[in-house]
Structure formats: C-alpha cells, structure tokens
Amino acid sequence: MKRGWIAGILLLVLTLGAGFGLGLLYSRHHVEVRVLPAINLGHLMHRLDHQLELDSAQSVAIKAILARRQVVIDSIWGNLRPTVRGALDTTLIEMIAVLRDDQKRKLRGMVAELHPGVLHHLPQ
C-alpha cells in the first residue's frame, strides 16, 4: 500500500509540474502582445491636484516623478506580463475543465466583460 501511495503522489507532482511547464511555455509563445496604455498623466495630475490640493511646486515635482518612474514601471510590467498572463491562463483552463457547459458560458461572459480578448485562445 505504501508503494501505491508514493506512486500516486509522484504521479500527481509530475502532472502538476508538466501542466505548469506547458502553461509557461504556451504563454511565452502564444501571448498576444499588446502595448500597455501609458498613465494618463493629465487625468492623474488633475485628480491629485484636486483631491490633495497641491500647490504649484508640489504639482510640478509630482508630475516629474511620475513621468520619470513610468519608464521603470513599464519596463518591469513588460517583463512580468507574460508570466502573469500564463498563470492566469492556466488558472482559467483548470477552472473551465471542472465547469458544466452552462457555467463555462457564464464564466466566459464574465471574463470577456472584464478583460476583452483574453479568452480567444482558451479551450471551449
């Protein structure tokens, strides 16, 4: 019985590892490349100015900080996006696998509403 238990655990670990690896490979080769929208600096600064009641020196300083840091944020997000996308895709694939057809349609509708275009490459 111990041998069967160990074999079962090993099979489970190998299956999960293979699924993760395939998901990661898939995401790196099939992720749609979209340009991230840049921060609408004008809108953000308007909100900050209004809600924080910034004086002109503070407004100029914060605008410069945001503009300078946005390059770093875009770079980091560009590197993380494929990994995050792969993890989310794998999660959705696993969820879809346990749902009934009517539930799959509802989930697809929910995801499509929040994130248009995400589901085009996932199984029906």
C-alpha positions, -999 to 999 in steps of 0.1 A, spaced: 0 0 0 29 24 8 43 19 -27 10 27 -43 6 59 -22 41 70 -32 34 63 -69 2 83 -67 19 113 -51 47 111 -76 22 110 -105 3 140 -91 35 160 -87 47 151 -122 13 160 -137 12 194 -119 47 201 -129 41 192 -165 9 214 -165 28 243 -151 57 239 -175 34 236 -205 14 266 -194 45 286 -191 58 276 -225 25 282 -241 22 317 -225 57 327 -237 50 317 -273 13 325 -277 7 355 -256 -8 383 -275 15 413 -274 -4 445 -265 11 478 -257 2 488 -222 -16 521 -221 5 548 -206 -7 566 -175 -30 594 -185 -7 619 -167 -31 648 -172 -60 630 -157 -40 616 -128 -24 650 -121 -59 667 -122 -71 642 -95 -41 646 -74 -42 684 -76 -79 685 -68 -80 659 -40 -47 667 -23 -49 705 -30 -13 706 -43 5 739 -46 22 746 -79 57 735 -67 42 701 -55 23 696 -87 54 702 -108 75 679 -86 50 651 -86 44 653 -124 82 649 -129 84 620 -105 55 602 -123 70 608 -157 104 596 -147 92 565 -128 67 554 -156 96 542 -177 107 519 -150 72 507 -143 66 500 -180 99 480 -182 91 459 -151 55 452 -162 67 443 -197 89 416 -182 62 403 -158 33 404 -181 40 370 -199 44 352 -166 13 367 -151 -7 360 -182 5 324 -183 -5 319 -147 -39 334 -153 -45 314 -185 -36 281 -167 -59 290 -139 -88 297 -163 -81 265 -182 -82 245 -150 -114 262 -139 -131 256 -172 -123 219 -170 -145 214 -139 -175 235 -150 -206 224 -168 -213 239 -203 -237 265 -190 -212 275 -163 -184 277 -189 -205 301 -210 -212 323 -179 -176 323 -169 -165 332 -204 -190 361 -204 -177 374 -171 -141 373 -182 -149 388 -216 -167 417 -199 -138 424 -176 -109 416 -200 -119 416 -237 -98 393 -259 -83 372 -231 -103 340 -239 -97 337 -277 -70 310 -273 -85 291 -244 -105 258 -249 -142 260 -253 
